[in-house]
Amino acid sequence: MKEAAHLQIQNLAVDLAEFHLREINLNVHTGEYFVILGPTGAGKTVLLETIAGLFQPRLGSILLRGEDITEFPPERRGISFVYQDYVLFPHLNVAENIAFGLKIRDLRGFQRLNLGGLFKKKNAVIEQQVNEISELLRVDHLLHRDPKTLSGGEQQRAALARALVVKPQVMLLDEPLSALDPETREDLQRELARIHKELGTTILHVTHDFEEAVALGDRIAVMNEGRIVQVGSPQDIFRRPASEFVARFVGSRNIFSGRVEDAAQGSHKEFALDGLRFAVVTALTGPAHASLRPEDIILSQESLRSSARNCFPGVVAEVADRGAFIYVTVRVASSPHPSPLPEGEGTASSPHFICTITHRSREEMNLREGSEVYVAFKASAVHVF
């Protein structure tokens, strides 16, 4: 992790009609791939557009390489912006789209210097830069094409090439993969990682997809209702959520409210709720929340002899097929609440457990509603907050 604070956002507040950004503080390091993650309406795009200069903040400041750019117009910030819907100019071919920023920048410079005669000579340099970036983005065979004849993935590659060719100080990506089909999305996700590795451009990427955030982000900031609610590495965010909102948003699914107490025997601690106690690893005591990811739960037909300290008998309350995997909701035997959960949810005080299994595991265990099973999980897999 590089230590230099390349982009600094300090106490930022933005007011737009009924929507507000509040107390936004972020430090993005030089060359970092930083992801802003959050649900629709959290304020992610407003934050990017404020950084780009499209909105003026009511309070706070934006610093780039130590220089305060809060009052700078967008064209003076050295920032490129790529939207999810590409925004390619329909009257220009791909080469002209990619070259647009270079030509505008150089034309302004020539006009200021009254050296218009050099512009033609400069075109050869621009053409070389366009060729180089188009080869990197693998759109060099598309330079003669009109944008409307391109696929979604090709249009997004062209948009990325246009953003990168000007060598921005920061590149802002607003849901760049959300309009693509799953196969193209995964392909372009790999391309973004490769391009970032090769160029080292500082990137700020907005998404609501936590798998995308984990795959690309060096660090992640989670936004909700106009505020940053947690910043950390992908492992921090997904294994150690700081709040119930973050835990739910990143798919923990098993979220409980209870108390942390010393175990009756042994030196470990236990989390107690509604007639159920399970071992946890934490320094906390008293009222707390606990989260447990569904992939960290082992489902079996017999009690396991393993390093998993927690093992409980239960009954399958629901089997939900999700294509690549299956969610199984288990009501543990000690639960005083016999009703099954709403699909895909845990409740704050319910000792039901939701786990994931493969289709093969379901067939081997012949799982269905009412099946008797065991759920097991390690004490270290439980995050207490």
VMD Tcl script that draws the C-alpha trace (Angstrom):
set ca {
  {0.00 0.00 0.00}
  {1.46 3.32 -1.05}
  {1.50 5.96 1.67}
  {1.10 9.14 -0.40}
  {-2.35 10.74 -0.12}
  {-3.00 11.38 -3.79}
  {-6.64 12.45 -3.48}
  {-7.92 13.89 -0.20}
  {-11.56 14.64 0.57}
  {-11.99 16.57 3.78}
  {-15.27 17.14 5.66}
  {-17.21 17.34 2.40}
  {-20.89 18.37 2.49}
  {-23.09 18.71 -0.61}
  {-26.74 19.77 -0.75}
  {-28.83 18.80 -3.80}
  {-32.56 19.40 -3.33}
  {-33.62 16.64 -0.91}
  {-30.33 14.72 -1.08}
  {-27.26 15.49 1.01}
  {-23.69 14.29 1.37}
  {-22.42 14.67 4.91}
  {-18.96 14.56 6.55}
  {-17.21 12.75 3.69}
  {-13.56 12.10 4.54}
  {-11.41 9.93 2.28}
  {-7.72 9.55 1.47}
  {-6.97 7.74 -1.79}
  {-3.33 6.75 -2.22}
  {-1.23 7.21 -5.35}
  {-1.83 4.33 -7.77}
  {-4.58 2.82 -5.61}
  {-7.68 1.09 -6.98}
  {-10.26 2.43 -4.53}
  {-13.87 1.22 -4.64}
  {-16.91 3.03 -3.26}
  {-19.59 0.47 -2.49}
  {-23.20 1.09 -1.56}
  {-26.87 0.64 -2.48}
  {-28.73 2.70 -5.04}
  {-29.37 6.19 -3.68}
  {-26.45 6.14 -1.24}
  {-24.80 9.15 -2.93}
  {-21.96 7.39 -4.74}
  {-22.43 9.14 -8.10}
  {-22.97 12.54 -6.46}
  {-19.65 12.09 -4.67}
  {-17.84 11.26 -7.93}
  {-19.44 14.19 -9.75}
  {-18.44 16.53 -6.93}
  {-14.84 15.31 -7.16}
  {-15.01 15.88 -10.93}
  {-16.24 19.46 -10.41}
  {-19.83 19.05 -11.61}
  {-21.20 20.06 -8.20}
  {-19.82 22.57 -5.73}
  {-19.74 21.46 -2.08}
  {-21.34 23.57 0.62}
  {-18.51 22.69 3.00}
  {-15.19 20.92 2.86}
  {-12.38 20.63 0.37}
  {-10.92 18.38 -2.34}
  {-7.14 18.14 -2.65}
  {-5.25 16.50 -5.50}
  {-1.53 15.93 -4.94}
  {-1.71 18.45 -2.11}
  {-3.35 21.19 -4.23}
  {-6.83 22.42 -3.32}
  {-8.96 21.93 -6.45}
  {-12.34 22.53 -4.79}
  {-12.99 25.67 -6.85}
  {-11.37 24.47 -10.07}
  {-13.58 23.96 -13.15}
  {-13.74 20.34 -14.37}
  {-11.30 20.84 -17.24}
  {-8.54 22.04 -14.90}
  {-8.69 19.12 -12.46}
  {-6.81 16.48 -14.43}
  {-9.61 14.00 -13.77}
  {-11.26 11.63 -16.27}
  {-14.82 10.32 -15.81}
  {-16.37 7.16 -17.29}
  {-20.12 6.61 -16.85}
  {-21.93 3.29 -17.05}
  {-23.64 4.29 -20.33}
  {-20.34 5.09 -22.10}
  {-21.40 8.58 -23.46}
  {-19.44 8.23 -26.71}
  {-19.98 10.98 -29.28}
  {-22.23 9.46 -31.97}
  {-20.94 11.75 -34.78}
  {-17.30 10.66 -34.24}
  {-15.74 7.29 -34.97}
  {-13.84 5.37 -32.26}
  {-10.47 6.94 -33.09}
  {-11.96 10.44 -33.01}
  {-13.71 9.70 -29.71}
  {-10.47 8.54 -28.12}
  {-8.56 11.54 -29.48}
  {-11.16 14.09 -28.42}
  {-9.68 15.02 -25.04}
  {-6.17 15.30 -26.45}
  {-7.28 17.59 -29.28}
  {-9.34 19.84 -27.04}
  {-6.49 20.17 -24.56}
  {-3.91 20.95 -27.24}
  {-6.20 23.28 -29.17}
  {-6.71 25.37 -26.03}
  {-2.95 25.53 -25.56}
  {-2.29 26.59 -29.15}
  {-5.01 29.25 -28.99}
  {-3.48 30.71 -25.83}
  {-0.04 30.78 -27.45}
  {-1.33 31.87 -30.88}
  {0.55 28.95 -32.44}
  {-2.20 27.38 -34.53}
  {0.29 26.40 -37.22}
  {1.74 23.74 -34.94}
  {-1.59 21.94 -34.57}
  {-1.19 19.87 -37.73}
  {2.25 18.72 -36.60}
  {0.79 17.80 -33.23}
  {-1.80 15.52 -34.90}
  {0.89 12.91 -35.58}
  {1.66 12.75 -31.86}
  {-2.04 12.44 -31.04}
  {-2.44 9.63 -33.56}
  {0.44 7.75 -31.94}
  {-1.09 8.16 -28.46}
  {-4.47 6.96 -29.74}
  {-2.86 3.90 -31.32}
  {-0.97 3.04 -28.14}
  {-3.96 3.27 -25.81}
  {-6.28 1.50 -28.27}
  {-3.83 -1.42 -28.41}
  {-3.73 -1.54 -24.60}
  {-7.56 -1.59 -24.46}
  {-7.72 -3.99 -27.42}
  {-9.89 -1.74 -29.56}
  {-7.26 -0.95 -32.21}
  {-9.24 -2.97 -34.79}
  {-12.32 -0.79 -34.09}
  {-10.85 2.68 -34.65}
  {-12.74 3.24 -37.92}
  {-16.11 2.12 -36.53}
  {-19.06 4.28 -35.46}
  {-20.01 3.87 -31.75}
  {-23.52 2.69 -32.60}
  {-22.10 -0.39 -34.36}
  {-20.19 -1.55 -31.27}
  {-21.26 -3.98 -28.58}
  {-21.64 -2.77 -25.00}
  {-18.25 -4.16 -24.01}
  {-16.56 -2.56 -27.02}
  {-18.17 0.80 -26.26}
  {-16.98 0.65 -22.66}
  {-13.45 -0.20 -23.77}
  {-13.50 2.79 -26.12}
  {-14.77 5.02 -23.30}
  {-11.97 3.78 -21.03}
  {-9.41 4.44 -23.77}
  {-10.71 8.00 -24.16}
  {-10.44 8.54 -20.40}
  {-6.94 7.07 -20.10}
  {-5.29 8.58 -23.18}
  {-5.07 12.01 -21.49}
  {-3.12 10.42 -18.59}
  {-5.42 11.67 -15.83}
  {-4.32 12.22 -12.24}
  {-7.43 10.25 -11.21}
  {-9.89 8.19 -13.22}
  {-13.47 8.06 -11.91}
  {-15.59 5.05 -12.89}
  {-19.34 5.20 -12.22}
  {-20.82 1.67 -12.31}
  {-18.73 0.91 -15.43}
  {-19.75 -2.76 -15.65}
  {-23.41 -2.66 -14.61}
  {-24.86 -2.32 -18.14}
  {-23.00 -5.38 -19.46}
  {-24.03 -9.03 -19.64}
  {-22.41 -11.34 -17.05}
  {-19.76 -12.82 -19.37}
  {-18.71 -9.42 -20.77}
  {-18.75 -7.95 -17.25}
  {-16.30 -10.57 -15.97}
  {-14.09 -10.12 -19.03}
  {-13.95 -6.34 -18.64}
  {-13.39 -6.70 -14.89}
  {-10.24 -8.66 -15.66}
  {-9.26 -6.00 -18.18}
  {-9.63 -3.22 -15.60}
  {-7.36 -5.10 -13.22}
  {-4.79 -5.65 -15.99}
  {-4.87 -2.03 -17.16}
  {-4.52 -0.74 -13.62}
  {-1.52 -3.00 -13.05}
  {0.14 -1.85 -16.27}
  {-0.55 1.90 -16.02}
  {-0.73 2.44 -12.25}
  {-3.46 5.05 -12.67}
  {-5.23 6.10 -9.46}
  {-8.81 4.84 -9.84}
  {-11.99 5.62 -7.90}
  {-14.63 3.06 -8.88}
  {-18.29 3.16 -7.80}
  {-20.39 -0.01 -7.66}
  {-23.24 -1.70 -5.78}
  {-21.81 -5.18 -6.52}
  {-19.72 -6.44 -3.59}
  {-18.15 -9.26 -5.65}
  {-16.91 -6.65 -8.12}
  {-15.59 -4.55 -5.24}
  {-13.65 -7.48 -3.77}
  {-12.21 -8.49 -7.15}
  {-10.87 -5.01 -7.97}
  {-10.46 -2.90 -4.85}
  {-7.25 -2.37 -2.90}
  {-9.54 -0.71 -0.35}
  {-13.28 -0.19 -0.12}
  {-15.45 2.57 1.33}
  {-19.06 1.66 2.09}
  {-21.63 4.46 1.65}
  {-25.16 4.70 2.96}
  {-27.57 7.65 3.00}
  {-24.93 10.18 1.99}
  {-22.26 9.12 4.48}
  {-19.18 6.90 4.55}
  {-19.93 4.21 7.12}
  {-16.80 2.05 6.86}
  {-13.43 2.09 5.09}
  {-11.02 -0.82 4.91}
  {-9.52 -3.66 2.92}
  {-11.90 -6.12 1.24}
  {-11.26 -8.54 4.11}
  {-12.06 -5.82 6.67}
  {-15.36 -5.02 4.98}
  {-16.54 -8.55 4.31}
  {-15.17 -10.37 7.33}
  {-15.34 -7.60 9.91}
  {-18.32 -5.34 9.15}
  {-18.58 -2.38 11.52}
  {-22.39 -2.21 11.58}
  {-25.53 -4.22 10.95}
  {-26.08 -2.30 7.70}
  {-22.65 -3.21 6.33}
  {-23.04 -6.83 7.43}
  {-26.36 -7.14 5.60}
  {-25.18 -5.29 2.51}
  {-22.12 -7.50 2.01}
  {-24.17 -10.67 2.37}
  {-23.44 -11.93 5.89}
  {-27.13 -12.94 6.14}
  {-26.70 -14.43 9.62}
  {-26.90 -11.38 11.89}
  {-27.93 -11.65 15.51}
  {-28.48 -9.34 18.49}
  {-27.58 -10.72 21.92}
  {-24.96 -10.61 24.65}
  {-21.33 -11.64 24.91}
  {-20.72 -13.53 28.15}
  {-17.93 -15.57 29.71}
  {-18.38 -19.29 29.18}
  {-19.38 -21.39 32.19}
  {-16.35 -23.57 31.56}
  {-13.13 -22.72 29.78}
  {-11.51 -19.39 28.94}
  {-13.48 -18.56 25.80}
  {-16.57 -16.34 25.46}
  {-20.05 -17.14 24.26}
  {-22.71 -15.23 22.37}
  {-26.12 -15.74 23.97}
  {-29.50 -15.15 22.35}
  {-32.97 -16.61 22.76}
  {-32.00 -19.94 24.30}
  {-28.92 -20.47 22.14}
  {-25.25 -19.98 23.05}
  {-22.26 -20.35 20.73}
  {-18.54 -19.81 21.18}
  {-16.99 -16.65 19.78}
  {-13.57 -14.98 19.71}
  {-13.86 -11.38 20.89}
  {-12.63 -8.91 23.48}
  {-16.14 -7.42 23.83}
  {-18.59 -8.15 26.62}
  {-22.23 -7.23 27.11}
  {-24.83 -6.30 24.46}
  {-23.52 -6.81 20.92}
  {-24.23 -8.00 17.40}
  {-22.76 -11.07 15.72}
  {-22.50 -11.85 12.02}
  {-21.65 -15.11 10.30}
  {-21.23 -15.55 6.55}
  {-23.29 -18.42 5.02}
  {-20.22 -19.94 3.34}
  {-18.56 -20.34 6.76}
  {-21.24 -22.77 7.98}
  {-20.82 -26.51 7.45}
  {-24.03 -28.47 6.90}
  {-24.05 -32.22 7.59}
  {-26.33 -35.10 8.43}
  {-24.23 -36.16 11.42}
  {-22.55 -34.25 14.22}
  {-19.05 -33.32 13.04}
  {-15.81 -34.08 14.83}
  {-13.72 -31.16 13.67}
  {-12.08 -27.92 14.79}
  {-15.47 -26.21 14.55}
  {-16.32 -25.54 18.20}
  {-20.00 -24.81 17.49}
  {-22.25 -27.62 16.30}
  {-26.05 -27.72 16.65}
  {-28.81 -30.07 15.49}
  {-31.62 -28.48 13.53}
  {-34.36 -28.80 10.94}
  {-34.31 -27.39 7.41}
  {-36.87 -24.59 7.23}
  {-36.24 -23.52 3.63}
  {-34.23 -24.53 0.55}
  {-33.75 -21.69 -1.95}
  {-32.12 -22.44 -5.33}
  {-29.99 -19.52 -6.56}
  {-28.55 -21.11 -9.68}
  {-24.85 -21.53 -8.93}
  {-25.52 -22.46 -5.29}
  {-28.32 -23.10 -2.81}
  {-29.27 -21.23 0.36}
  {-30.43 -23.53 3.14}
  {-32.15 -22.03 6.20}
  {-31.89 -24.21 9.30}
  {-33.92 -23.79 12.51}
  {-31.72 -25.07 15.32}
  {-33.25 -27.42 17.85}
  {-32.98 -25.02 20.78}
  {-34.87 -22.25 18.97}
  {-38.13 -21.13 20.58}
  {-39.21 -19.62 17.22}
  {-40.56 -22.37 14.92}
  {-41.59 -20.21 11.95}
  {-39.23 -20.06 8.94}
  {-37.49 -16.84 7.96}
  {-38.48 -14.62 5.06}
  {-36.54 -15.70 1.97}
  {-32.87 -14.78 2.10}
  {-32.95 -12.98 5.45}
  {-31.94 -13.43 9.04}
  {-33.52 -11.38 11.80}
  {-31.74 -9.55 14.57}
  {-32.76 -12.04 17.30}
  {-33.59 -15.23 15.39}
  {-31.31 -18.27 15.95}
  {-31.93 -19.57 12.45}
  {-28.83 -20.13 10.33}
  {-28.54 -19.58 6.57}
  {-25.77 -21.48 4.81}
  {-24.73 -22.12 1.21}
  {-24.23 -25.53 -0.37}
  {-23.72 -26.88 -3.89}
  {-26.35 -28.70 -5.91}
  {-24.30 -31.88 -5.55}
  {-24.33 -31.59 -1.75}
  {-28.09 -31.13 -1.78}
  {-28.53 -34.28 -3.87}
  {-26.13 -36.32 -1.74}
  {-27.93 -35.33 1.47}
  {-31.37 -35.46 -0.16}
  {-32.17 -32.14 1.51}
  {-35.71 -30.81 1.68}
  {-37.83 -28.83 4.12}
  {-38.12 -30.82 7.33}
  {-34.80 -32.66 6.92}
  {-32.83 -33.11 10.14}
  {-29.30 -31.75 9.87}
  {-26.40 -30.31 11.86}
  {-24.88 -26.87 11.42}
  {-21.28 -26.31 12.48}
  {-18.98 -23.29 12.42}
  {-15.75 -22.12 14.01}
  {-15.75 -19.60 16.83}
  {-13.30 -17.50 14.80}
  {-15.77 -17.33 11.89}
  {-18.19 -15.26 13.99}
  {-17.61 -11.50 13.87}
  {-18.80 -9.67 16.98}
  {-19.42 -5.91 16.87}
}
mol new
graphics top color blue
foreach p $ca { graphics top sphere $p radius 0.5 }
foreach p [lrange $ca 0 end-1] q [lrange $ca 1 end] { graphics top cylinder $p $q radius 0.2 }
display resetview
